[in-house]
Each structure stands twice: as structure tokens, then as C-alpha cells.
Amino acid sequence: MVMKQFIQHFHVSREAFDKANLRWAILIRDRFDAVPKLSPKDYWDQETEEIYNADIIFSFDDEIINSYYLSPQYPFETVLEYEEAVADGTYTSQTEVWVDVDEMKAEILAKYGSLD
């Protein structure tokens, strides 16, 4: 995974990564008016709302990382297909890990003492 290689090459700390991931989650929520998610599974365009799973990446275990990030097989090609299937009751969302940005912020503050 490119992100794992980037972290290793530039010696990015878990703290710096967590704080940058939070900033991305805030952008998704505030600028894109979306809910950040950890594991999109319904349609490919959900990846634009995805934040990184730091626990998986910082395992630095290729097998774990590949299993997590390469496994999604999206059942729908477009948001419209997904929304129609949900609306007519033939499909229930598989995406289960939605991120509460305020909870994420509180966890980072508790863990590191600041957001900077």
C-alpha cells in the first residue's frame, strides 16, 4: 500500500498521521457535507468519503493491510443504483463503520493533548 510506504519512507509518526486523518475527516464533513467512513462497501464513489484506518496501516503487516483494503467488491457502480436499491428495499447498506468526527477529535485530544 502506498500510504504504508509513504509513512515508512518519511518516518511519519502515528500522532502526526492521526491528526492529519482528523483534518481529512473534518473536510469530508464540513466541505463535502458527508459522513466520513472507515470501510466503504456499497459503491466505489464512497471512497471519496473514506478516512484511513490507522490501526490497520500502522500494523505494517502487508497481509492485514491487503486483506482490509483490497477486499471490497462493490455491488453497485453508481450512487444512483445504490440509492434506488435501498429505496425499493432490495438492498441494505453494507457500510457499517461511520466516523463521528467529534468523537474522533475527543480521542485525539485525550491521546495526544492537542490537535496541532
Beta strands, then each sheet from edge to edge (+ up, - down):
end
